[in-house]
Amino acid sequence: MGINKESDISANIQIGPTTHGMVRIYIEGEGIEIPMDFDPEEAEEIAEEIRAAAAQARLIGDGPKGKGKGKGKR
């Protein structure tokens, strides 16, 4: 599955610190649990990548064909 392919799969995501000083991203879906631990610096890099992707998505969503598309959905 690619990043731009839609899917009907649903999952929950939790993000928080661990007792070992790591940042855990925990994904849980149908029959799968994925705990991913990152040191704080890696977590900050991931956060920057998410912010950059969100900024690009806004530009795409606010373009001529998609003006306002997807606003308010989470």
CHARMM internal coordinates of N, CA and C (Angstrom, degrees):
IC EDIT
DIST 1 N 1 CA 1.4431
DIST 1 CA 1 C 1.5217
ANGL 1 N 1 CA 1 C 108.67
DIST 1 C 2 N 1.3028
ANGL 1 CA 1 C 2 N 115.99
DIHE 1 N 1 CA 1 C 2 N 132.81
DIST 2 N 2 CA 1.4537
ANGL 1 C 2 N 2 CA 121.00
DIHE 1 CA 1 C 2 N 2 CA 179.05
DIST 2 CA 2 C 1.5170
ANGL 2 N 2 CA 2 C 111.59
DIHE 1 C 2 N 2 CA 2 C -92.80
DIST 2 C 3 N 1.3091
ANGL 2 CA 2 C 3 N 116.03
DIHE 2 N 2 CA 2 C 3 N 169.59
DIST 3 N 3 CA 1.4590
ANGL 2 C 3 N 3 CA 121.48
DIHE 2 CA 2 C 3 N 3 CA -176.81
DIST 3 CA 3 C 1.5280
ANGL 3 N 3 CA 3 C 111.87
DIHE 2 C 3 N 3 CA 3 C -68.53
DIST 3 C 4 N 1.3277
ANGL 3 CA 3 C 4 N 117.61
DIHE 3 N 3 CA 3 C 4 N -22.87
DIST 4 N 4 CA 1.4533
ANGL 3 C 4 N 4 CA 120.82
DIHE 3 CA 3 C 4 N 4 CA -176.43
DIST 4 CA 4 C 1.5254
ANGL 4 N 4 CA 4 C 112.60
DIHE 3 C 4 N 4 CA 4 C -104.03
DIST 4 C 5 N 1.3399
ANGL 4 CA 4 C 5 N 117.87
DIHE 4 N 4 CA 4 C 5 N 9.74
DIST 5 N 5 CA 1.4552
ANGL 4 C 5 N 5 CA 121.89
DIHE 4 CA 4 C 5 N 5 CA -179.86
DIST 5 CA 5 C 1.5277
ANGL 5 N 5 CA 5 C 110.00
DIHE 4 C 5 N 5 CA 5 C -97.39
DIST 5 C 6 N 1.3396
ANGL 5 CA 5 C 6 N 116.27
DIHE 5 N 5 CA 5 C 6 N 129.10
DIST 6 N 6 CA 1.4559
ANGL 5 C 6 N 6 CA 120.29
DIHE 5 CA 5 C 6 N 6 CA 179.38
DIST 6 CA 6 C 1.5200
ANGL 6 N 6 CA 6 C 110.84
DIHE 5 C 6 N 6 CA 6 C -73.71
DIST 6 C 7 N 1.3367
ANGL 6 CA 6 C 7 N 115.15
DIHE 6 N 6 CA 6 C 7 N 155.72
DIST 7 N 7 CA 1.4569
ANGL 6 C 7 N 7 CA 120.85
DIHE 6 CA 6 C 7 N 7 CA -177.63
DIST 7 CA 7 C 1.5173
ANGL 7 N 7 CA 7 C 109.59
DIHE 6 C 7 N 7 CA 7 C -148.68
DIST 7 C 8 N 1.3186
ANGL 7 CA 7 C 8 N 116.21
DIHE 7 N 7 CA 7 C 8 N 153.52
DIST 8 N 8 CA 1.4593
ANGL 7 C 8 N 8 CA 121.79
DIHE 7 CA 7 C 8 N 8 CA 175.17
DIST 8 CA 8 C 1.5266
ANGL 8 N 8 CA 8 C 111.50
DIHE 7 C 8 N 8 CA 8 C -94.93
DIST 8 C 9 N 1.3182
ANGL 8 CA 8 C 9 N 117.28
DIHE 8 N 8 CA 8 C 9 N 3.53
DIST 9 N 9 CA 1.4569
ANGL 8 C 9 N 9 CA 121.60
DIHE 8 CA 8 C 9 N 9 CA -179.74
DIST 9 CA 9 C 1.5257
ANGL 9 N 9 CA 9 C 108.97
DIHE 8 C 9 N 9 CA 9 C -73.45
DIST 9 C 10 N 1.3272
ANGL 9 CA 9 C 10 N 115.72
DIHE 9 N 9 CA 9 C 10 N 133.49
DIST 10 N 10 CA 1.4626
ANGL 9 C 10 N 10 CA 118.89
DIHE 9 CA 9 C 10 N 10 CA 176.85
DIST 10 CA 10 C 1.5274
ANGL 10 N 10 CA 10 C 109.18
DIHE 9 C 10 N 10 CA 10 C -114.99
DIST 10 C 11 N 1.3197
ANGL 10 CA 10 C 11 N 115.17
DIHE 10 N 10 CA 10 C 11 N 151.17
DIST 11 N 11 CA 1.4592
ANGL 10 C 11 N 11 CA 120.88
DIHE 10 CA 10 C 11 N 11 CA -179.30
DIST 11 CA 11 C 1.5188
ANGL 11 N 11 CA 11 C 108.88
DIHE 10 C 11 N 11 CA 11 C -152.72
DIST 11 C 12 N 1.3066
ANGL 11 CA 11 C 12 N 115.56
DIHE 11 N 11 CA 11 C 12 N 159.67
DIST 12 N 12 CA 1.4582
ANGL 11 C 12 N 12 CA 122.43
DIHE 11 CA 11 C 12 N 12 CA 174.55
DIST 12 CA 12 C 1.5212
ANGL 12 N 12 CA 12 C 107.89
DIHE 11 C 12 N 12 CA 12 C -107.53
DIST 12 C 13 N 1.3251
ANGL 12 CA 12 C 13 N 115.64
DIHE 12 N 12 CA 12 C 13 N 147.38
DIST 13 N 13 CA 1.4640
ANGL 12 C 13 N 13 CA 120.44
DIHE 12 CA 12 C 13 N 13 CA 178.28
DIST 13 CA 13 C 1.5307
ANGL 13 N 13 CA 13 C 108.36
DIHE 12 C 13 N 13 CA 13 C -129.31
DIST 13 C 14 N 1.3187
ANGL 13 CA 13 C 14 N 115.15
DIHE 13 N 13 CA 13 C 14 N 135.90
DIST 14 N 14 CA 1.4572
ANGL 13 C 14 N 14 CA 121.91
DIHE 13 CA 13 C 14 N 14 CA 174.36
DIST 14 CA 14 C 1.5235
ANGL 14 N 14 CA 14 C 107.31
DIHE 13 C 14 N 14 CA 14 C -127.39
DIST 14 C 15 N 1.3225
ANGL 14 CA 14 C 15 N 115.37
DIHE 14 N 14 CA 14 C 15 N 142.24
DIST 15 N 15 CA 1.4614
ANGL 14 C 15 N 15 CA 120.47
DIHE 14 CA 14 C 15 N 15 CA 179.39
DIST 15 CA 15 C 1.5217
ANGL 15 N 15 CA 15 C 107.75
DIHE 14 C 15 N 15 CA 15 C -133.18
DIST 15 C 16 N 1.3320
ANGL 15 CA 15 C 16 N 116.44
DIHE 15 N 15 CA 15 C 16 N 131.23
DIST 16 N 16 CA 1.4622
ANGL 15 C 16 N 16 CA 119.27
DIHE 15 CA 15 C 16 N 16 CA 178.94
DIST 16 CA 16 C 1.5120
ANGL 16 N 16 CA 16 C 111.79
DIHE 15 C 16 N 16 CA 16 C -173.94
DIST 16 C 17 N 1.3224
ANGL 16 CA 16 C 17 N 115.90
DIHE 16 N 16 CA 16 C 17 N 172.32
DIST 17 N 17 CA 1.4667
ANGL 16 C 17 N 17 CA 120.76
DIHE 16 CA 16 C 17 N 17 CA 179.51
DIST 17 CA 17 C 1.5254
ANGL 17 N 17 CA 17 C 111.01
DIHE 16 C 17 N 17 CA 17 C -79.68
DIST 17 C 18 N 1.3238
ANGL 17 CA 17 C 18 N 115.54
DIHE 17 N 17 CA 17 C 18 N 150.70
DIST 18 N 18 CA 1.4622
ANGL 17 C 18 N 18 CA 120.45
DIHE 17 CA 17 C 18 N 18 CA 174.26
DIST 18 CA 18 C 1.5251
ANGL 18 N 18 CA 18 C 108.76
DIHE 17 C 18 N 18 CA 18 C -100.79
DIST 18 C 19 N 1.3167
ANGL 18 CA 18 C 19 N 116.15
DIHE 18 N 18 CA 18 C 19 N 170.11
DIST 19 N 19 CA 1.4671
ANGL 18 C 19 N 19 CA 120.63
DIHE 18 CA 18 C 19 N 19 CA 178.49
DIST 19 CA 19 C 1.5293
ANGL 19 N 19 CA 19 C 111.32
DIHE 18 C 19 N 19 CA 19 C -73.74
DIST 19 C 20 N 1.3345
ANGL 19 CA 19 C 20 N 116.88
DIHE 19 N 19 CA 19 C 20 N -5.81
DIST 20 N 20 CA 1.4689
ANGL 19 C 20 N 20 CA 121.57
DIHE 19 CA 19 C 20 N 20 CA 179.37
DIST 20 CA 20 C 1.5320
ANGL 20 N 20 CA 20 C 112.14
DIHE 19 C 20 N 20 CA 20 C -102.87
DIST 20 C 21 N 1.3433
ANGL 20 CA 20 C 21 N 117.38
DIHE 20 N 20 CA 20 C 21 N 12.95
DIST 21 N 21 CA 1.4578
ANGL 20 C 21 N 21 CA 120.61
DIHE 20 CA 20 C 21 N 21 CA 176.96
DIST 21 CA 21 C 1.5212
ANGL 21 N 21 CA 21 C 114.42
DIHE 20 C 21 N 21 CA 21 C 78.46
DIST 21 C 22 N 1.3119
ANGL 21 CA 21 C 22 N 116.39
DIHE 21 N 21 CA 21 C 22 N 19.99
DIST 22 N 22 CA 1.4604
ANGL 21 C 22 N 22 CA 121.26
DIHE 21 CA 21 C 22 N 22 CA 177.96
DIST 22 CA 22 C 1.5217
ANGL 22 N 22 CA 22 C 108.51
DIHE 21 C 22 N 22 CA 22 C -107.32
DIST 22 C 23 N 1.3226
ANGL 22 CA 22 C 23 N 116.13
DIHE 22 N 22 CA 22 C 23 N 166.16
DIST 23 N 23 CA 1.4557
ANGL 22 C 23 N 23 CA 121.90
DIHE 22 CA 22 C 23 N 23 CA 172.86
DIST 23 CA 23 C 1.5228
ANGL 23 N 23 CA 23 C 106.42
DIHE 22 C 23 N 23 CA 23 C -107.10
DIST 23 C 24 N 1.3208
ANGL 23 CA 23 C 24 N 115.76
DIHE 23 N 23 CA 23 C 24 N 124.87
DIST 24 N 24 CA 1.4660
ANGL 23 C 24 N 24 CA 120.00
DIHE 23 CA 23 C 24 N 24 CA -178.71
DIST 24 CA 24 C 1.5252
ANGL 24 N 24 CA 24 C 110.28
DIHE 23 C 24 N 24 CA 24 C -106.77
DIST 24 C 25 N 1.3286
ANGL 24 CA 24 C 25 N 114.52
DIHE 24 N 24 CA 24 C 25 N 130.70
DIST 25 N 25 CA 1.4537
ANGL 24 C 25 N 25 CA 122.11
DIHE 24 CA 24 C 25 N 25 CA 167.39
DIST 25 CA 25 C 1.5236
ANGL 25 N 25 CA 25 C 104.71
DIHE 24 C 25 N 25 CA 25 C -105.85
DIST 25 C 26 N 1.3212
ANGL 25 CA 25 C 26 N 115.52
DIHE 25 N 25 CA 25 C 26 N 119.43
DIST 26 N 26 CA 1.4555
ANGL 25 C 26 N 26 CA 121.33
DIHE 25 CA 25 C 26 N 26 CA -175.19
DIST 26 CA 26 C 1.5244
ANGL 26 N 26 CA 26 C 108.16
DIHE 25 C 26 N 26 CA 26 C -117.58
DIST 26 C 27 N 1.3219
ANGL 26 CA 26 C 27 N 116.07
DIHE 26 N 26 CA 26 C 27 N 120.52
DIST 27 N 27 CA 1.4635
ANGL 26 C 27 N 27 CA 121.76
DIHE 26 CA 26 C 27 N 27 CA -179.75
DIST 27 CA 27 C 1.5154
ANGL 27 N 27 CA 27 C 108.10
DIHE 26 C 27 N 27 CA 27 C -114.96
DIST 27 C 28 N 1.3267
ANGL 27 CA 27 C 28 N 115.01
DIHE 27 N 27 CA 27 C 28 N 130.85
DIST 28 N 28 CA 1.4567
ANGL 27 C 28 N 28 CA 121.06
DIHE 27 CA 27 C 28 N 28 CA 179.91
DIST 28 CA 28 C 1.5196
ANGL 28 N 28 CA 28 C 108.89
DIHE 27 C 28 N 28 CA 28 C -130.85
DIST 28 C 29 N 1.3234
ANGL 28 CA 28 C 29 N 115.22
DIHE 28 N 28 CA 28 C 29 N 127.78
DIST 29 N 29 CA 1.4498
ANGL 28 C 29 N 29 CA 121.04
DIHE 28 CA 28 C 29 N 29 CA 178.34
DIST 29 CA 29 C 1.5110
ANGL 29 N 29 CA 29 C 110.02
DIHE 28 C 29 N 29 CA 29 C -138.82
DIST 29 C 30 N 1.2997
ANGL 29 CA 29 C 30 N 116.14
DIHE 29 N 29 CA 29 C 30 N -165.69
DIST 30 N 30 CA 1.4552
ANGL 29 C 30 N 30 CA 121.04
DIHE 29 CA 29 C 30 N 30 CA -178.55
DIST 30 CA 30 C 1.5250
ANGL 30 N 30 CA 30 C 110.60
DIHE 29 C 30 N 30 CA 30 C -61.63
DIST 30 C 31 N 1.3232
ANGL 30 CA 30 C 31 N 116.53
DIHE 30 N 30 CA 30 C 31 N 104.14
DIST 31 N 31 CA 1.4536
ANGL 30 C 31 N 31 CA 122.02
DIHE 30 CA 30 C 31 N 31 CA 176.21
DIST 31 CA 31 C 1.5106
ANGL 31 N 31 CA 31 C 115.74
DIHE 30 C 31 N 31 CA 31 C 73.46
DIST 31 C 32 N 1.3332
ANGL 31 CA 31 C 32 N 117.88
DIHE 31 N 31 CA 31 C 32 N 15.39
DIST 32 N 32 CA 1.4661
ANGL 31 C 32 N 32 CA 119.49
DIHE 31 CA 31 C 32 N 32 CA -179.18
DIST 32 CA 32 C 1.5274
ANGL 32 N 32 CA 32 C 110.51
DIHE 31 C 32 N 32 CA 32 C -142.54
DIST 32 C 33 N 1.3125
ANGL 32 CA 32 C 33 N 115.64
DIHE 32 N 32 CA 32 C 33 N 140.91
DIST 33 N 33 CA 1.4654
ANGL 32 C 33 N 33 CA 123.28
DIHE 32 CA 32 C 33 N 33 CA 173.82
DIST 33 CA 33 C 1.5180
ANGL 33 N 33 CA 33 C 107.50
DIHE 32 C 33 N 33 CA 33 C -131.04
DIST 33 C 34 N 1.3336
ANGL 33 CA 33 C 34 N 116.59
DIHE 33 N 33 CA 33 C 34 N 127.27
DIST 34 N 34 CA 1.4628
ANGL 33 C 34 N 34 CA 120.57
DIHE 33 CA 33 C 34 N 34 CA -178.26
DIST 34 CA 34 C 1.5238
ANGL 34 N 34 CA 34 C 109.25
DIHE 33 C 34 N 34 CA 34 C -126.73
DIST 34 C 35 N 1.3400
ANGL 34 CA 34 C 35 N 117.51
DIHE 34 N 34 CA 34 C 35 N 102.17
DIST 35 N 35 CA 1.4587
ANGL 34 C 35 N 35 CA 120.07
DIHE 34 CA 34 C 35 N 35 CA 173.24
DIST 35 CA 35 C 1.5382
ANGL 35 N 35 CA 35 C 108.90
DIHE 34 C 35 N 35 CA 35 C -92.35
DIST 35 C 36 N 1.3073
ANGL 35 CA 35 C 36 N 116.24
DIHE 35 N 35 CA 35 C 36 N 127.33
DIST 36 N 36 CA 1.4707
ANGL 35 C 36 N 36 CA 120.79
DIHE 35 CA 35 C 36 N 36 CA 178.92
DIST 36 CA 36 C 1.5253
ANGL 36 N 36 CA 36 C 108.07
DIHE 35 C 36 N 36 CA 36 C -124.95
DIST 36 C 37 N 1.3256
ANGL 36 CA 36 C 37 N 116.75
DIHE 36 N 36 CA 36 C 37 N 120.80
DIST 37 N 37 CA 1.4593
ANGL 36 C 37 N 37 CA 121.89
DIHE 36 CA 36 C 37 N 37 CA -179.09
DIST 37 CA 37 C 1.5254
ANGL 37 N 37 CA 37 C 110.66
DIHE 36 C 37 N 37 CA 37 C -105.31
DIST 37 C 38 N 1.3290
ANGL 37 CA 37 C 38 N 114.81
DIHE 37 N 37 CA 37 C 38 N 138.49
DIST 38 N 38 CA 1.4642
ANGL 37 C 38 N 38 CA 121.94
DIHE 37 CA 37 C 38 N 38 CA -178.93
DIST 38 CA 38 C 1.5146
ANGL 38 N 38 CA 38 C 109.08
DIHE 37 C 38 N 38 CA 38 C -134.10
DIST 38 C 39 N 1.3310
ANGL 38 CA 38 C 39 N 116.23
DIHE 38 N 38 CA 38 C 39 N 146.55
DIST 39 N 39 CA 1.4534
ANGL 38 C 39 N 39 CA 116.97
DIHE 38 CA 38 C 39 N 39 CA 173.27
DIST 39 CA 39 C 1.5338
ANGL 39 N 39 CA 39 C 107.20
DIHE 38 C 39 N 39 CA 39 C -73.18
DIST 39 C 40 N 1.3269
ANGL 39 CA 39 C 40 N 118.13
DIHE 39 N 39 CA 39 C 40 N 161.25
DIST 40 N 40 CA 1.4624
ANGL 39 C 40 N 40 CA 120.54
DIHE 39 CA 39 C 40 N 40 CA -174.63
DIST 40 CA 40 C 1.5306
ANGL 40 N 40 CA 40 C 114.07
DIHE 39 C 40 N 40 CA 40 C -54.87
DIST 40 C 41 N 1.3292
ANGL 40 CA 40 C 41 N 117.68
DIHE 40 N 40 CA 40 C 41 N -36.50
DIST 41 N 41 CA 1.4597
ANGL 40 C 41 N 41 CA 119.65
DIHE 40 CA 40 C 41 N 41 CA -179.54
DIST 41 CA 41 C 1.5379
ANGL 41 N 41 CA 41 C 110.92
DIHE 40 C 41 N 41 CA 41 C -66.81
DIST 41 C 42 N 1.3330
ANGL 41 CA 41 C 42 N 116.43
DIHE 41 N 41 CA 41 C 42 N -42.34
DIST 42 N 42 CA 1.4681
ANGL 41 C 42 N 42 CA 120.10
DIHE 41 CA 41 C 42 N 42 CA 177.10
DIST 42 CA 42 C 1.5231
ANGL 42 N 42 CA 42 C 110.57
DIHE 41 C 42 N 42 CA 42 C -63.15
DIST 42 C 43 N 1.3283
ANGL 42 CA 42 C 43 N 116.80
DIHE 42 N 42 CA 42 C 43 N -40.27
DIST 43 N 43 CA 1.4599
ANGL 42 C 43 N 43 CA 121.35
DIHE 42 CA 42 C 43 N 43 CA 179.53
DIST 43 CA 43 C 1.5277
ANGL 43 N 43 CA 43 C 110.62
DIHE 42 C 43 N 43 CA 43 C -62.28
DIST 43 C 44 N 1.3314
ANGL 43 CA 43 C 44 N 116.83
DIHE 43 N 43 CA 43 C 44 N -39.53
DIST 44 N 44 CA 1.4635
ANGL 43 C 44 N 44 CA 119.68
DIHE 43 CA 43 C 44 N 44 CA 177.83
DIST 44 CA 44 C 1.5256
ANGL 44 N 44 CA 44 C 111.56
DIHE 43 C 44 N 44 CA 44 C -66.23
DIST 44 C 45 N 1.3327
ANGL 44 CA 44 C 45 N 117.21
DIHE 44 N 44 CA 44 C 45 N -36.84
DIST 45 N 45 CA 1.4654
ANGL 44 C 45 N 45 CA 120.53
DIHE 44 CA 44 C 45 N 45 CA 176.26
DIST 45 CA 45 C 1.5225
ANGL 45 N 45 CA 45 C 110.58
DIHE 44 C 45 N 45 CA 45 C -64.54
DIST 45 C 46 N 1.3273
ANGL 45 CA 45 C 46 N 117.09
DIHE 45 N 45 CA 45 C 46 N -41.08
DIST 46 N 46 CA 1.4596
ANGL 45 C 46 N 46 CA 120.96
DIHE 45 CA 45 C 46 N 46 CA 177.89
DIST 46 CA 46 C 1.5254
ANGL 46 N 46 CA 46 C 109.82
DIHE 45 C 46 N 46 CA 46 C -63.46
DIST 46 C 47 N 1.3310
ANGL 46 CA 46 C 47 N 116.59
DIHE 46 N 46 CA 46 C 47 N -42.78
DIST 47 N 47 CA 1.4672
ANGL 46 C 47 N 47 CA 120.61
DIHE 46 CA 46 C 47 N 47 CA 179.06
DIST 47 CA 47 C 1.5285
ANGL 47 N 47 CA 47 C 110.47
DIHE 46 C 47 N 47 CA 47 C -60.85
DIST 47 C 48 N 1.3233
ANGL 47 CA 47 C 48 N 117.64
DIHE 47 N 47 CA 47 C 48 N -40.44
DIST 48 N 48 CA 1.4682
ANGL 47 C 48 N 48 CA 120.90
DIHE 47 CA 47 C 48 N 48 CA 177.57
DIST 48 CA 48 C 1.5223
ANGL 48 N 48 CA 48 C 111.01
DIHE 47 C 48 N 48 CA 48 C -63.90
DIST 48 C 49 N 1.3375
ANGL 48 CA 48 C 49 N 117.13
DIHE 48 N 48 CA 48 C 49 N -39.77
DIST 49 N 49 CA 1.4626
ANGL 48 C 49 N 49 CA 120.77
DIHE 48 CA 48 C 49 N 49 CA 178.37
DIST 49 CA 49 C 1.5230
ANGL 49 N 49 CA 49 C 110.78
DIHE 48 C 49 N 49 CA 49 C -65.46
DIST 49 C 50 N 1.3321
ANGL 49 CA 49 C 50 N 117.29
DIHE 49 N 49 CA 49 C 50 N -38.56
DIST 50 N 50 CA 1.4651
ANGL 49 C 50 N 50 CA 120.59
DIHE 49 CA 49 C 50 N 50 CA 178.13
DIST 50 CA 50 C 1.5248
ANGL 50 N 50 CA 50 C 110.15
DIHE 49 C 50 N 50 CA 50 C -65.46
DIST 50 C 51 N 1.3273
ANGL 50 CA 50 C 51 N 116.79
DIHE 50 N 50 CA 50 C 51 N -43.01
DIST 51 N 51 CA 1.4703
ANGL 50 C 51 N 51 CA 119.92
DIHE 50 CA 50 C 51 N 51 CA 178.35
DIST 51 CA 51 C 1.5303
ANGL 51 N 51 CA 51 C 111.55
DIHE 50 C 51 N 51 CA 51 C -62.73
DIST 51 C 52 N 1.3257
ANGL 51 CA 51 C 52 N 116.99
DIHE 51 N 51 CA 51 C 52 N -41.59
DIST 52 N 52 CA 1.4688
ANGL 51 C 52 N 52 CA 120.63
DIHE 51 CA 51 C 52 N 52 CA 179.08
DIST 52 CA 52 C 1.5295
ANGL 52 N 52 CA 52 C 110.59
DIHE 51 C 52 N 52 CA 52 C -65.13
DIST 52 C 53 N 1.3294
ANGL 52 CA 52 C 53 N 117.06
DIHE 52 N 52 CA 52 C 53 N -41.05
DIST 53 N 53 CA 1.4667
ANGL 52 C 53 N 53 CA 120.36
DIHE 52 CA 52 C 53 N 53 CA 178.25
DIST 53 CA 53 C 1.5265
ANGL 53 N 53 CA 53 C 110.52
DIHE 52 C 53 N 53 CA 53 C -65.41
DIST 53 C 54 N 1.3337
ANGL 53 CA 53 C 54 N 117.11
DIHE 53 N 53 CA 53 C 54 N -39.23
DIST 54 N 54 CA 1.4673
ANGL 53 C 54 N 54 CA 120.46
DIHE 53 CA 53 C 54 N 54 CA 178.23
DIST 54 CA 54 C 1.5234
ANGL 54 N 54 CA 54 C 110.69
DIHE 53 C 54 N 54 CA 54 C -63.38
DIST 54 C 55 N 1.3251
ANGL 54 CA 54 C 55 N 117.11
DIHE 54 N 54 CA 54 C 55 N -40.58
DIST 55 N 55 CA 1.4717
ANGL 54 C 55 N 55 CA 120.56
DIHE 54 CA 54 C 55 N 55 CA 178.32
DIST 55 CA 55 C 1.5261
ANGL 55 N 55 CA 55 C 110.52
DIHE 54 C 55 N 55 CA 55 C -63.04
DIST 55 C 56 N 1.3257
ANGL 55 CA 55 C 56 N 117.23
DIHE 55 N 55 CA 55 C 56 N -43.05
DIST 56 N 56 CA 1.4663
ANGL 55 C 56 N 56 CA 120.57
DIHE 55 CA 55 C 56 N 56 CA 178.39
DIST 56 CA 56 C 1.5244
ANGL 56 N 56 CA 56 C 110.85
DIHE 55 C 56 N 56 CA 56 C -65.64
DIST 56 C 57 N 1.3280
ANGL 56 CA 56 C 57 N 117.44
DIHE 56 N 56 CA 56 C 57 N -40.33
DIST 57 N 57 CA 1.4648
ANGL 56 C 57 N 57 CA 121.16
DIHE 56 CA 56 C 57 N 57 CA 179.09
DIST 57 CA 57 C 1.5236
ANGL 57 N 57 CA 57 C 110.71
DIHE 56 C 57 N 57 CA 57 C -62.90
DIST 57 C 58 N 1.3299
ANGL 57 CA 57 C 58 N 116.68
DIHE 57 N 57 CA 57 C 58 N -38.02
DIST 58 N 58 CA 1.4761
ANGL 57 C 58 N 58 CA 119.79
DIHE 57 CA 57 C 58 N 58 CA 176.61
DIST 58 CA 58 C 1.5144
ANGL 58 N 58 CA 58 C 111.16
DIHE 57 C 58 N 58 CA 58 C -61.18
DIST 58 C 59 N 1.3243
ANGL 58 CA 58 C 59 N 116.39
DIHE 58 N 58 CA 58 C 59 N -43.15
DIST 59 N 59 CA 1.4620
ANGL 58 C 59 N 59 CA 119.90
DIHE 58 CA 58 C 59 N 59 CA 179.46
DIST 59 CA 59 C 1.5241
ANGL 59 N 59 CA 59 C 111.38
DIHE 58 C 59 N 59 CA 59 C -62.15
DIST 59 C 60 N 1.3190
ANGL 59 CA 59 C 60 N 116.21
DIHE 59 N 59 CA 59 C 60 N -41.50
DIST 60 N 60 CA 1.4603
ANGL 59 C 60 N 60 CA 120.86
DIHE 59 CA 59 C 60 N 60 CA 179.07
DIST 60 CA 60 C 1.5226
ANGL 60 N 60 CA 60 C 109.79
DIHE 59 C 60 N 60 CA 60 C -67.35
DIST 60 C 61 N 1.3290
ANGL 60 CA 60 C 61 N 117.20
DIHE 60 N 60 CA 60 C 61 N -45.01
DIST 61 N 61 CA 1.4621
ANGL 60 C 61 N 61 CA 121.89
DIHE 60 CA 60 C 61 N 61 CA -178.30
DIST 61 CA 61 C 1.5057
ANGL 61 N 61 CA 61 C 113.90
DIHE 60 C 61 N 61 CA 61 C -68.03
DIST 61 C 62 N 1.3272
ANGL 61 CA 61 C 62 N 117.86
DIHE 61 N 61 CA 61 C 62 N -27.57
DIST 62 N 62 CA 1.4559
ANGL 61 C 62 N 62 CA 121.80
DIHE 61 CA 61 C 62 N 62 CA -179.59
DIST 62 CA 62 C 1.5210
ANGL 62 N 62 CA 62 C 112.83
DIHE 61 C 62 N 62 CA 62 C -94.82
DIST 62 C 63 N 1.3347
ANGL 62 CA 62 C 63 N 116.64
DIHE 62 N 62 CA 62 C 63 N 3.85
DIST 63 N 63 CA 1.4575
ANGL 62 C 63 N 63 CA 120.33
DIHE 62 CA 62 C 63 N 63 CA 179.52
DIST 63 CA 63 C 1.5168
ANGL 63 N 63 CA 63 C 112.08
DIHE 62 C 63 N 63 CA 63 C -68.72
DIST 63 C 64 N 1.3236
ANGL 63 CA 63 C 64 N 117.05
DIHE 63 N 63 CA 63 C 64 N 177.78
DIST 64 N 64 CA 1.4633
ANGL 63 C 64 N 64 CA 122.43
DIHE 63 CA 63 C 64 N 64 CA -175.79
DIST 64 CA 64 C 1.5314
ANGL 64 N 64 CA 64 C 113.86
DIHE 63 C 64 N 64 CA 64 C -55.82
DIST 64 C 65 N 1.3309
ANGL 64 CA 64 C 65 N 118.11
DIHE 64 N 64 CA 64 C 65 N -40.76
DIST 65 N 65 CA 1.4711
ANGL 64 C 65 N 65 CA 120.62
DIHE 64 CA 64 C 65 N 65 CA -177.47
DIST 65 CA 65 C 1.5174
ANGL 65 N 65 CA 65 C 112.10
DIHE 64 C 65 N 65 CA 65 C -83.51
DIST 65 C 66 N 1.3202
ANGL 65 CA 65 C 66 N 117.70
DIHE 65 N 65 CA 65 C 66 N -28.13
DIST 66 N 66 CA 1.4561
ANGL 65 C 66 N 66 CA 119.78
DIHE 65 CA 65 C 66 N 66 CA -173.50
DIST 66 CA 66 C 1.5062
ANGL 66 N 66 CA 66 C 113.46
DIHE 65 C 66 N 66 CA 66 C -116.00
DIST 66 C 67 N 1.3311
ANGL 66 CA 66 C 67 N 118.23
DIHE 66 N 66 CA 66 C 67 N 25.88
DIST 67 N 67 CA 1.4455
ANGL 66 C 67 N 67 CA 121.00
DIHE 66 CA 66 C 67 N 67 CA -174.69
DIST 67 CA 67 C 1.5233
ANGL 67 N 67 CA 67 C 111.40
DIHE 66 C 67 N 67 CA 67 C -54.68
DIST 67 C 68 N 1.3292
ANGL 67 CA 67 C 68 N 115.05
DIHE 67 N 67 CA 67 C 68 N 116.95
DIST 68 N 68 CA 1.4467
ANGL 67 C 68 N 68 CA 120.91
DIHE 67 CA 67 C 68 N 68 CA 178.01
DIST 68 CA 68 C 1.5296
ANGL 68 N 68 CA 68 C 113.70
DIHE 67 C 68 N 68 CA 68 C 79.91
DIST 68 C 69 N 1.2994
ANGL 68 CA 68 C 69 N 118.30
DIHE 68 N 68 CA 68 C 69 N -4.97
DIST 69 N 69 CA 1.4554
ANGL 68 C 69 N 69 CA 121.34
DIHE 68 CA 68 C 69 N 69 CA -177.42
DIST 69 CA 69 C 1.5185
ANGL 69 N 69 CA 69 C 110.85
DIHE 68 C 69 N 69 CA 69 C -62.23
DIST 69 C 70 N 1.3200
ANGL 69 CA 69 C 70 N 115.87
DIHE 69 N 69 CA 69 C 70 N 130.20
DIST 70 N 70 CA 1.4466
ANGL 69 C 70 N 70 CA 120.76
DIHE 69 CA 69 C 70 N 70 CA 175.57
DIST 70 CA 70 C 1.5163
ANGL 70 N 70 CA 70 C 114.81
DIHE 69 C 70 N 70 CA 70 C 83.15
DIST 70 C 71 N 1.3192
ANGL 70 CA 70 C 71 N 119.25
DIHE 70 N 70 CA 70 C 71 N 1.76
DIST 71 N 71 CA 1.4539
ANGL 70 C 71 N 71 CA 120.07
DIHE 70 CA 70 C 71 N 71 CA -178.80
DIST 71 CA 71 C 1.5219
ANGL 71 N 71 CA 71 C 109.83
DIHE 70 C 71 N 71 CA 71 C -68.47
DIST 71 C 72 N 1.3205
ANGL 71 CA 71 C 72 N 115.34
DIHE 71 N 71 CA 71 C 72 N 136.41
DIST 72 N 72 CA 1.4488
ANGL 71 C 72 N 72 CA 121.39
DIHE 71 CA 71 C 72 N 72 CA 177.16
DIST 72 CA 72 C 1.5180
ANGL 72 N 72 CA 72 C 114.34
DIHE 71 C 72 N 72 CA 72 C 84.75
DIST 72 C 73 N 1.3075
ANGL 72 CA 72 C 73 N 119.17
DIHE 72 N 72 CA 72 C 73 N -4.05
DIST 73 N 73 CA 1.4602
ANGL 72 C 73 N 73 CA 121.15
DIHE 72 CA 72 C 73 N 73 CA 179.08
DIST 73 CA 73 C 1.5165
ANGL 73 N 73 CA 73 C 109.46
DIHE 72 C 73 N 73 CA 73 C -91.78
DIST 73 C 74 N 1.3137
ANGL 73 CA 73 C 74 N 115.72
DIHE 73 N 73 CA 73 C 74 N 139.76
DIST 74 N 74 CA 1.4648
ANGL 73 C 74 N 74 CA 121.43
DIHE 73 CA 73 C 74 N 74 CA 175.90
DIST 74 CA 74 C 1.4812
ANGL 74 N 74 CA 74 C 109.62
DIHE 73 C 74 N 74 CA 74 C -142.58
END
COOR INIT
IC SEED 1 N 1 CA 1 C
IC BUILD
